[in-house]
Every structure is written in structure tokens, then in C-alpha cells.
């Protein structure tokens, strides 16, 4: 997730209340925001999402949630995927009844999708479209 990490760096890093909305026509806007709750390993978490609209409702297409780790350099570790148009919501890592659950194959699938999506964001120029003076809220 090099593109997302580059955008976070330009924004001054993760912090509570972080909210970035990047408009980059003709692509759907990209929203990156700090989550109120930590990820499954207790690390800071972010949501990365493209939003569309259907019948007046915001639709995630997709949303992925990541923990931000700093050991051995900044990195993002996915734990959640959602696509409202497909009716899919998946947790590949989570805390269930006070126990850590890691669905290895699903997590690997999420990692592959995240890598492809991040490459698409890079090719579509989202890092260049991000203007810290215009897009930072929170």
C-alpha cells in the first residue's frame, strides 16, 4: 500500500480525527480516515474507501480497513473488506469473543486485492491529486 502510505505521509501521518477526501476526476473520490477503534492487534486503524451513490445512498466500492504498523518501517495490514454493490463484507482478521481470529486464506486474498488496488491508485494519480492544503480535515 505504498500509494496510501505516501498520501498519509504528505498529510502529516496518522492521527485521531484524520479525514482525507481526494477528488481525482474521472475516478470516484477516495476517502482515507482514521478509525475510532484500533485494529485487531490493537494498532491504529484506517479506512480507505471509494464512495459511489445509488438511490441517494453512499455505497462503498470498495472499503478496506488496515492497521498501521511502524515496526520495520511503516506498513499497512488489511483486516476488513466491503463492497456494497456486491453485498460483500468480510473480516480476515478480527477479535471474536475476546479471541484473535485470523482467516489466513481470506487475508491473503485481501492482501492481493489491496496490492492491486494500491497499484491502480498509483496509476490513476491519486498521490499527485492529493493537496494537503485542500484535502485535510479533522
VMD Tcl script that builds the backbone (N, CA, C; Angstrom):
set m [mol new atoms 414]
animate dup $m
set s [atomselect $m all]
$s set {name element resname resid chain x y z} {
  {N N UNK 1 A 0.825 -1.192 0.000}
  {CA C UNK 1 A 0.000 0.000 0.000}
  {C C UNK 1 A 0.870 1.256 0.000}
  {N N UNK 2 A 1.826 1.283 -0.899}
  {CA C UNK 2 A 2.773 2.394 -0.977}
  {C C UNK 2 A 2.096 3.720 -1.303}
  {N N UNK 3 A 1.091 3.681 -2.161}
  {CA C UNK 3 A 0.402 4.920 -2.536}
  {C C UNK 3 A -0.332 5.503 -1.341}
  {N N UNK 4 A -1.046 4.667 -0.607}
  {CA C UNK 4 A -1.767 5.145 0.581}
  {C C UNK 4 A -0.783 5.656 1.628}
  {N N UNK 5 A 0.321 4.941 1.836}
  {CA C UNK 5 A 1.330 5.392 2.804}
  {C C UNK 5 A 1.940 6.722 2.376}
  {N N UNK 6 A 2.166 6.915 1.079}
  {CA C UNK 6 A 2.701 8.186 0.589}
  {C C UNK 6 A 1.726 9.332 0.858}
  {N N UNK 7 A 0.445 9.078 0.641}
  {CA C UNK 7 A -0.574 10.102 0.912}
  {C C UNK 7 A -0.612 10.411 2.402}
  {N N UNK 8 A -0.587 9.370 3.241}
  {CA C UNK 8 A -0.581 9.590 4.697}
  {C C UNK 8 A 0.626 10.419 5.121}
  {N N UNK 9 A 1.772 10.142 4.539}
  {CA C UNK 9 A 2.983 10.898 4.871}
  {C C UNK 9 A 2.816 12.368 4.497}
  {N N UNK 10 A 2.272 12.628 3.295}
  {CA C UNK 10 A 2.029 14.009 2.867}
  {C C UNK 10 A 1.057 14.719 3.803}
  {N N UNK 11 A 0.131 13.943 4.382}
  {CA C UNK 11 A -0.895 14.510 5.273}
  {C C UNK 11 A -0.374 14.720 6.692}
  {N N UNK 12 A 0.884 14.343 6.948}
  {CA C UNK 12 A 1.447 14.517 8.283}
  {C C UNK 12 A 1.323 13.283 9.149}
  {N N UNK 13 A 0.906 12.162 8.575}
  {CA C UNK 13 A 0.809 10.917 9.331}
  {C C UNK 13 A -0.565 10.701 9.929}
  {N N UNK 14 A -0.708 9.521 10.518}
  {CA C UNK 14 A -1.976 9.138 11.145}
  {C C UNK 14 A -2.180 9.948 12.422}
  {N N UNK 15 A -3.403 10.374 12.655}
  {CA C UNK 15 A -3.788 10.979 13.935}
  {C C UNK 15 A -5.294 10.830 14.096}
  {N N UNK 16 A -5.747 10.863 15.368}
  {CA C UNK 16 A -7.187 10.789 15.619}
  {C C UNK 16 A -7.883 11.916 14.865}
  {N N UNK 17 A -8.975 11.595 14.241}
  {CA C UNK 17 A -9.737 12.595 13.503}
  {C C UNK 17 A -9.258 12.804 12.076}
  {N N UNK 18 A -8.231 12.072 11.649}
  {CA C UNK 18 A -7.734 12.207 10.283}
  {C C UNK 18 A -8.855 11.915 9.296}
  {N N UNK 19 A -9.048 12.803 8.341}
  {CA C UNK 19 A -10.033 12.608 7.284}
  {C C UNK 19 A -9.499 13.264 6.020}
  {N N UNK 20 A -9.266 12.458 4.998}
  {CA C UNK 20 A -8.784 12.956 3.716}
  {C C UNK 20 A -9.776 12.557 2.639}
  {N N UNK 21 A -10.172 13.519 1.826}
  {CA C UNK 21 A -11.072 13.246 0.704}
  {C C UNK 21 A -10.362 13.758 -0.544}
  {N N UNK 22 A -10.037 12.830 -1.441}
  {CA C UNK 22 A -9.271 13.186 -2.628}
  {C C UNK 22 A -10.153 13.046 -3.852}
  {N N UNK 23 A -10.379 14.156 -4.503}
  {CA C UNK 23 A -11.133 14.160 -5.746}
  {C C UNK 23 A -10.129 14.103 -6.888}
  {N N UNK 24 A -10.360 13.194 -7.827}
  {CA C UNK 24 A -9.435 12.955 -8.927}
  {C C UNK 24 A -10.223 12.495 -10.148}
  {N N UNK 25 A -11.002 13.429 -10.751}
  {CA C UNK 25 A -11.818 13.038 -11.900}
  {C C UNK 25 A -10.958 12.433 -13.005}
  {N N UNK 26 A -11.470 11.449 -13.709}
  {CA C UNK 26 A -12.847 10.970 -13.733}
  {C C UNK 26 A -13.114 9.840 -12.726}
  {N N UNK 27 A -12.179 9.592 -11.810}
  {CA C UNK 27 A -12.312 8.469 -10.875}
  {C C UNK 27 A -13.185 8.845 -9.688}
  {N N UNK 28 A -13.711 7.824 -9.019}
  {CA C UNK 28 A -14.501 8.057 -7.814}
  {C C UNK 28 A -13.594 8.648 -6.738}
  {N N UNK 29 A -14.162 9.540 -5.923}
  {CA C UNK 29 A -13.360 10.136 -4.855}
  {C C UNK 29 A -12.845 9.054 -3.912}
  {N N UNK 30 A -11.684 9.327 -3.332}
  {CA C UNK 30 A -11.055 8.411 -2.390}
  {C C UNK 30 A -11.074 9.058 -1.018}
  {N N UNK 31 A -11.530 8.318 -0.032}
  {CA C UNK 31 A -11.576 8.823 1.335}
  {C C UNK 31 A -10.698 7.934 2.203}
  {N N UNK 32 A -9.804 8.577 2.942}
  {CA C UNK 32 A -8.934 7.892 3.895}
  {C C UNK 32 A -9.210 8.524 5.245}
  {N N UNK 33 A -9.584 7.703 6.222}
  {CA C UNK 33 A -9.876 8.286 7.529}
  {C C UNK 33 A -9.438 7.368 8.659}
  {N N UNK 34 A -9.037 8.008 9.746}
  {CA C UNK 34 A -8.671 7.271 10.953}
  {C C UNK 34 A -9.936 6.681 11.545}
  {N N UNK 35 A -9.826 5.456 12.009}
  {CA C UNK 35 A -10.965 4.813 12.660}
  {C C UNK 35 A -10.918 5.107 14.160}
  {N N UNK 36 A -12.078 5.171 14.777}
  {CA C UNK 36 A -12.159 5.430 16.209}
  {C C UNK 36 A -11.605 4.274 17.031}
  {N N UNK 37 A -11.775 3.057 16.516}
  {CA C UNK 37 A -11.311 1.876 17.239}
  {C C UNK 37 A -10.012 1.367 16.635}
  {N N UNK 38 A -9.203 0.745 17.462}
  {CA C UNK 38 A -7.971 0.121 16.992}
  {C C UNK 38 A -8.303 -1.116 16.174}
  {N N UNK 39 A -7.313 -1.575 15.409}
  {CA C UNK 39 A -7.464 -2.813 14.652}
  {C C UNK 39 A -7.371 -4.013 15.569}
  {N N UNK 40 A -7.449 -5.219 15.015}
  {CA C UNK 40 A -7.482 -6.439 15.827}
  {C C UNK 40 A -6.215 -6.684 16.655}
  {N N UNK 41 A -5.094 -6.099 16.282}
  {CA C UNK 41 A -3.862 -6.257 17.064}
  {C C UNK 41 A -3.624 -5.061 17.978}
  {N N UNK 42 A -4.631 -4.172 18.077}
  {CA C UNK 42 A -4.529 -3.016 18.951}
  {C C UNK 42 A -3.783 -1.842 18.342}
  {N N UNK 43 A -3.484 -1.898 17.061}
  {CA C UNK 43 A -2.761 -0.822 16.378}
  {C C UNK 43 A -3.736 0.192 15.796}
  {N N UNK 44 A -3.255 1.421 15.537}
  {CA C UNK 44 A -4.119 2.408 14.884}
  {C C UNK 44 A -4.646 1.862 13.564}
  {N N UNK 45 A -5.864 2.227 13.226}
  {CA C UNK 45 A -6.507 1.688 12.026}
  {C C UNK 45 A -7.020 2.817 11.139}
  {N N UNK 46 A -7.018 2.548 9.831}
  {CA C UNK 46 A -7.579 3.487 8.865}
  {C C UNK 46 A -8.554 2.749 7.955}
  {N N UNK 47 A -9.505 3.508 7.439}
  {CA C UNK 47 A -10.420 3.051 6.402}
  {C C UNK 47 A -10.008 3.741 5.111}
  {N N UNK 48 A -9.962 2.978 4.032}
  {CA C UNK 48 A -9.682 3.515 2.699}
  {C C UNK 48 A -10.876 3.120 1.843}
  {N N UNK 49 A -11.492 4.100 1.185}
  {CA C UNK 49 A -12.764 3.804 0.539}
  {C C UNK 49 A -12.991 4.665 -0.697}
  {N N UNK 50 A -13.526 4.039 -1.738}
  {CA C UNK 50 A -14.134 4.754 -2.855}
  {C C UNK 50 A -15.627 4.770 -2.557}
  {N N UNK 51 A -16.244 5.929 -2.702}
  {CA C UNK 51 A -17.687 6.022 -2.496}
  {C C UNK 51 A -18.387 6.313 -3.809}
  {N N UNK 52 A -19.443 5.570 -4.064}
  {CA C UNK 52 A -20.356 5.853 -5.153}
  {C C UNK 52 A -21.709 6.174 -4.538}
  {N N UNK 53 A -22.701 6.365 -5.371}
  {CA C UNK 53 A -24.038 6.670 -4.855}
  {C C UNK 53 A -25.064 5.861 -5.636}
  {N N UNK 54 A -26.040 5.337 -4.911}
  {CA C UNK 54 A -27.138 4.593 -5.531}
  {C C UNK 54 A -28.415 4.941 -4.778}
  {N N UNK 55 A -29.398 5.431 -5.487}
  {CA C UNK 55 A -30.684 5.825 -4.886}
  {C C UNK 55 A -30.494 6.759 -3.697}
  {N N UNK 56 A -29.521 7.664 -3.797}
  {CA C UNK 56 A -29.272 8.635 -2.737}
  {C C UNK 56 A -28.432 8.120 -1.584}
  {N N UNK 57 A -28.057 6.849 -1.605}
  {CA C UNK 57 A -27.246 6.265 -0.531}
  {C C UNK 57 A -25.789 6.177 -0.956}
  {N N UNK 58 A -24.880 6.480 -0.020}
  {CA C UNK 58 A -23.464 6.280 -0.291}
  {C C UNK 58 A -23.171 4.787 -0.300}
  {N N UNK 59 A -22.397 4.365 -1.288}
  {CA C UNK 59 A -22.072 2.950 -1.468}
  {C C UNK 59 A -20.558 2.807 -1.474}
  {N N UNK 60 A -20.046 1.879 -0.676}
  {CA C UNK 60 A -18.607 1.619 -0.639}
  {C C UNK 60 A -18.237 0.700 -1.798}
  {N N UNK 61 A -17.216 1.111 -2.568}
  {CA C UNK 61 A -16.849 0.354 -3.767}
  {C C UNK 61 A -15.356 0.431 -4.046}
  {N N UNK 62 A -14.519 -0.201 -3.307}
  {CA C UNK 62 A -14.727 -0.922 -2.050}
  {C C UNK 62 A -14.315 -0.047 -0.874}
  {N N UNK 63 A -14.420 -0.626 0.309}
  {CA C UNK 63 A -13.788 -0.105 1.516}
  {C C UNK 63 A -12.877 -1.211 2.032}
  {N N UNK 64 A -11.675 -0.830 2.426}
  {CA C UNK 64 A -10.771 -1.758 3.098}
  {C C UNK 64 A -10.257 -1.058 4.349}
  {N N UNK 65 A -10.112 -1.820 5.424}
  {CA C UNK 65 A -9.584 -1.281 6.664}
  {C C UNK 65 A -8.242 -1.941 6.953}
  {N N UNK 66 A -7.324 -1.126 7.439}
  {CA C UNK 66 A -5.955 -1.554 7.669}
  {C C UNK 66 A -5.483 -1.100 9.034}
  {N N UNK 67 A -4.607 -1.889 9.630}
  {CA C UNK 67 A -3.856 -1.448 10.796}
  {C C UNK 67 A -2.565 -0.821 10.299}
  {N N UNK 68 A -2.147 0.248 10.961}
  {CA C UNK 68 A -0.897 0.916 10.632}
  {C C UNK 68 A 0.175 0.445 11.598}
  {N N UNK 69 A 1.136 -0.305 11.074}
  {CA C UNK 69 A 2.258 -0.769 11.871}
  {C C UNK 69 A 3.487 0.070 11.576}
  {N N UNK 70 A 4.363 0.212 12.553}
  {CA C UNK 70 A 5.570 1.004 12.367}
  {C C UNK 70 A 6.844 0.188 12.520}
  {N N UNK 71 A 6.744 -1.027 13.072}
  {CA C UNK 71 A 7.922 -1.871 13.236}
  {C C UNK 71 A 8.496 -2.199 11.861}
  {N N UNK 72 A 9.799 -2.077 11.715}
  {CA C UNK 72 A 10.476 -2.320 10.428}
  {C C UNK 72 A 9.984 -1.383 9.332}
  {N N UNK 73 A 9.562 -0.186 9.696}
  {CA C UNK 73 A 9.079 0.796 8.727}
  {C C UNK 73 A 7.567 0.775 8.616}
  {N N UNK 74 A 6.972 1.909 8.218}
  {CA C UNK 74 A 5.510 1.993 8.115}
  {C C UNK 74 A 4.951 0.961 7.134}
  {N N UNK 75 A 3.879 0.305 7.551}
  {CA C UNK 75 A 3.210 -0.658 6.676}
  {C C UNK 75 A 1.747 -0.772 7.088}
  {N N UNK 76 A 0.935 -1.205 6.144}
  {CA C UNK 76 A -0.493 -1.392 6.380}
  {C C UNK 76 A -0.832 -2.870 6.283}
  {N N UNK 77 A -1.621 -3.347 7.239}
  {CA C UNK 77 A -2.032 -4.746 7.271}
  {C C UNK 77 A -3.559 -4.801 7.255}
  {N N UNK 78 A -4.101 -5.334 6.174}
  {CA C UNK 78 A -5.548 -5.359 5.965}
  {C C UNK 78 A -6.237 -6.296 6.960}
  {N N UNK 79 A -7.466 -5.922 7.345}
  {CA C UNK 79 A -8.279 -6.829 8.162}
  {C C UNK 79 A -9.745 -6.837 7.770}
  {N N UNK 80 A -10.170 -5.968 6.821}
  {CA C UNK 80 A -11.592 -5.855 6.511}
  {C C UNK 80 A -11.767 -5.443 5.055}
  {N N UNK 81 A -12.795 -5.990 4.404}
  {CA C UNK 81 A -13.152 -5.645 3.033}
  {C C UNK 81 A -14.672 -5.528 2.943}
  {N N UNK 82 A -15.137 -4.515 2.212}
  {CA C UNK 82 A -16.579 -4.375 1.987}
  {C C UNK 82 A -16.823 -3.763 0.612}
  {N N UNK 83 A -17.814 -4.313 -0.087}
  {CA C UNK 83 A -18.282 -3.749 -1.345}
  {C C UNK 83 A -19.800 -3.787 -1.306}
  {N N UNK 84 A -20.418 -2.612 -1.187}
  {CA C UNK 84 A -21.874 -2.541 -1.054}
  {C C UNK 84 A -22.600 -2.961 -2.328}
  {N N UNK 85 A -22.012 -2.692 -3.495}
  {CA C UNK 85 A -22.667 -3.076 -4.748}
  {C C UNK 85 A -22.757 -4.594 -4.888}
  {N N UNK 86 A -21.785 -5.305 -4.321}
  {CA C UNK 86 A -21.782 -6.766 -4.394}
  {C C UNK 86 A -22.402 -7.411 -3.157}
  {N N UNK 87 A -22.712 -6.602 -2.149}
  {CA C UNK 87 A -23.270 -7.145 -0.910}
  {C C UNK 87 A -22.266 -7.978 -0.138}
  {N N UNK 88 A -20.976 -7.615 -0.219}
  {CA C UNK 88 A -19.925 -8.375 0.468}
  {C C UNK 88 A -19.355 -7.589 1.639}
  {N N UNK 89 A -19.182 -8.291 2.743}
  {CA C UNK 89 A -18.498 -7.756 3.912}
  {C C UNK 89 A -17.698 -8.901 4.515}
  {N N UNK 90 A -16.367 -8.713 4.606}
  {CA C UNK 90 A -15.501 -9.798 5.046}
  {C C UNK 90 A -14.465 -9.291 6.053}
  {N N UNK 91 A -14.295 -10.040 7.117}
  {CA C UNK 91 A -13.240 -9.802 8.097}
  {C C UNK 91 A -12.214 -10.930 7.951}
  {N N UNK 92 A -10.973 -10.593 7.615}
  {CA C UNK 92 A -9.945 -11.630 7.528}
  {C C UNK 92 A -9.144 -11.737 8.821}
  {N N UNK 93 A -9.211 -10.690 9.641}
  {CA C UNK 93 A -8.604 -10.700 10.980}
  {C C UNK 93 A -9.550 -9.919 11.879}
  {N N UNK 94 A -9.814 -10.455 13.065}
  {CA C UNK 94 A -10.774 -9.790 13.948}
  {C C UNK 94 A -10.630 -10.347 15.364}
  {N N UNK 95 A -11.262 -9.686 16.297}
  {CA C UNK 95 A -11.382 -10.192 17.661}
  {C C UNK 95 A -12.822 -10.691 17.811}
  {N N UNK 96 A -12.966 -11.966 18.098}
  {CA C UNK 96 A -14.292 -12.577 18.261}
  {C C UNK 96 A -14.332 -13.214 19.641}
  {N N UNK 97 A -15.264 -12.749 20.480}
  {CA C UNK 97 A -15.399 -13.244 21.862}
  {C C UNK 97 A -14.054 -13.254 22.579}
  {N N UNK 98 A -13.353 -12.122 22.496}
  {CA C UNK 98 A -12.061 -11.908 23.167}
  {C C UNK 98 A -10.925 -12.776 22.633}
  {N N UNK 99 A -11.084 -13.373 21.448}
  {CA C UNK 99 A -10.029 -14.187 20.843}
  {C C UNK 99 A -9.681 -13.632 19.461}
  {N N UNK 100 A -8.406 -13.592 19.179}
  {CA C UNK 100 A -7.932 -13.163 17.860}
  {C C UNK 100 A -8.217 -14.254 16.839}
  {N N UNK 101 A -8.879 -13.883 15.749}
  {CA C UNK 101 A -9.200 -14.817 14.673}
  {C C UNK 101 A -8.530 -14.311 13.400}
  {N N UNK 102 A -7.765 -15.198 12.756}
  {CA C UNK 102 A -7.054 -14.862 11.530}
  {C C UNK 102 A -7.412 -15.913 10.485}
  {N N UNK 103 A -8.168 -15.511 9.481}
  {CA C UNK 103 A -8.543 -16.397 8.387}
  {C C UNK 103 A -7.480 -16.252 7.293}
  {N N UNK 104 A -6.510 -17.137 7.311}
  {CA C UNK 104 A -5.287 -16.987 6.518}
  {C C UNK 104 A -5.577 -16.847 5.022}
  {N N UNK 105 A -6.355 -17.742 4.449}
  {CA C UNK 105 A -6.609 -17.673 3.005}
  {C C UNK 105 A -7.351 -16.397 2.614}
  {N N UNK 106 A -8.338 -16.006 3.414}
  {CA C UNK 106 A -9.071 -14.776 3.128}
  {C C UNK 106 A -8.147 -13.566 3.278}
  {N N UNK 107 A -7.282 -13.591 4.302}
  {CA C UNK 107 A -6.331 -12.499 4.496}
  {C C UNK 107 A -5.382 -12.382 3.300}
  {N N UNK 108 A -4.916 -13.499 2.794}
  {CA C UNK 108 A -4.047 -13.483 1.612}
  {C C UNK 108 A -4.792 -12.919 0.401}
  {N N UNK 109 A -6.068 -13.279 0.261}
  {CA C UNK 109 A -6.894 -12.735 -0.825}
  {C C UNK 109 A -7.033 -11.221 -0.671}
  {N N UNK 110 A -7.286 -10.760 0.556}
  {CA C UNK 110 A -7.400 -9.328 0.811}
  {C C UNK 110 A -6.086 -8.611 0.507}
  {N N UNK 111 A -4.973 -9.222 0.880}
  {CA C UNK 111 A -3.666 -8.608 0.602}
  {C C UNK 111 A -3.431 -8.475 -0.904}
  {N N UNK 112 A -3.775 -9.499 -1.662}
  {CA C UNK 112 A -3.606 -9.437 -3.119}
  {C C UNK 112 A -4.488 -8.330 -3.713}
  {N N UNK 113 A -5.736 -8.266 -3.264}
  {CA C UNK 113 A -6.634 -7.220 -3.770}
  {C C UNK 113 A -6.093 -5.839 -3.400}
  {N N UNK 114 A -5.641 -5.674 -2.155}
  {CA C UNK 114 A -5.123 -4.379 -1.701}
  {C C UNK 114 A -3.917 -3.951 -2.538}
  {N N UNK 115 A -3.047 -4.890 -2.859}
  {CA C UNK 115 A -1.865 -4.573 -3.668}
  {C C UNK 115 A -2.281 -4.115 -5.067}
  {N N UNK 116 A -3.243 -4.810 -5.665}
  {CA C UNK 116 A -3.740 -4.429 -6.989}
  {C C UNK 116 A -4.411 -3.062 -6.932}
  {N N UNK 117 A -5.254 -2.847 -5.920}
  {CA C UNK 117 A -5.954 -1.576 -5.779}
  {C C UNK 117 A -4.955 -0.443 -5.583}
  {N N UNK 118 A -3.961 -0.646 -4.733}
  {CA C UNK 118 A -2.951 0.377 -4.492}
  {C C UNK 118 A -2.214 0.722 -5.783}
  {N N UNK 119 A -1.887 -0.273 -6.591}
  {CA C UNK 119 A -1.230 -0.019 -7.867}
  {C C UNK 119 A -2.145 0.793 -8.787}
  {N N UNK 120 A -3.436 0.463 -8.799}
  {CA C UNK 120 A -4.391 1.237 -9.599}
  {C C UNK 120 A -4.456 2.681 -9.124}
  {N N UNK 121 A -4.478 2.893 -7.807}
  {CA C UNK 121 A -4.498 4.259 -7.270}
  {C C UNK 121 A -3.256 5.024 -7.704}
  {N N UNK 122 A -2.112 4.344 -7.719}
  {CA C UNK 122 A -0.865 4.971 -8.171}
  {C C UNK 122 A -0.970 5.356 -9.636}
  {N N UNK 123 A -1.406 4.401 -10.474}
  {CA C UNK 123 A -1.518 4.661 -11.906}
  {C C UNK 123 A -2.552 5.746 -12.219}
  {N N UNK 124 A -3.584 5.853 -11.388}
  {CA C UNK 124 A -4.625 6.863 -11.590}
  {C C UNK 124 A -4.222 8.234 -11.048}
  {N N UNK 125 A -3.082 8.321 -10.374}
  {CA C UNK 125 A -2.545 9.606 -9.942}
  {C C UNK 125 A -3.129 10.169 -8.663}
  {N N UNK 126 A -3.614 9.305 -7.753}
  {CA C UNK 126 A -4.209 9.823 -6.517}
  {C C UNK 126 A -3.181 10.512 -5.618}
  {N N UNK 127 A -1.951 10.032 -5.581}
  {CA C UNK 127 A -0.935 10.686 -4.742}
  {C C UNK 127 A -0.653 12.087 -5.265}
  {N N UNK 128 A -0.596 12.236 -6.588}
  {CA C UNK 128 A -0.358 13.560 -7.176}
  {C C UNK 128 A -1.578 14.472 -7.020}
  {N N UNK 129 A -2.773 13.893 -7.021}
  {CA C UNK 129 A -4.006 14.683 -6.887}
  {C C UNK 129 A -4.202 15.182 -5.458}
  {N N UNK 130 A -3.513 14.541 -4.502}
  {CA C UNK 130 A -3.678 14.930 -3.103}
  {C C UNK 130 A -2.947 16.238 -2.842}
  {N N UNK 131 A -3.682 17.208 -2.318}
  {CA C UNK 131 A -3.120 18.502 -1.927}
  {C C UNK 131 A -3.363 18.663 -0.436}
  {N N UNK 132 A -2.311 18.567 0.390}
  {CA C UNK 132 A -2.506 18.625 1.849}
  {C C UNK 132 A -3.234 19.885 2.314}
  {N N UNK 133 A -3.093 20.982 1.582}
  {CA C UNK 133 A -3.739 22.229 1.998}
  {C C UNK 133 A -5.226 22.249 1.664}
  {N N UNK 134 A -5.622 21.395 0.725}
  {CA C UNK 134 A -7.012 21.375 0.276}
  {C C UNK 134 A -7.809 20.211 0.854}
  {N N UNK 135 A -7.151 19.066 1.064}
  {CA C UNK 135 A -7.874 17.825 1.351}
  {C C UNK 135 A -7.895 17.391 2.810}
  {N N UNK 136 A -7.187 18.062 3.681}
  {CA C UNK 136 A -7.124 17.602 5.076}
  {C C UNK 136 A -8.241 18.242 5.880}
  {N N UNK 137 A -8.937 17.396 6.606}
  {CA C UNK 137 A -9.974 17.828 7.534}
  {C C UNK 137 A -9.760 17.061 8.828}
  {N N UNK 138 A -10.104 17.621 9.945}
  {CA C UNK 138 A -10.043 16.855 11.190}
  {C C UNK 138 A -8.914 17.156 12.026}
}
mol reanalyze $m
mol bondsrecalc $m
mol representation Tube
mol addrep $m
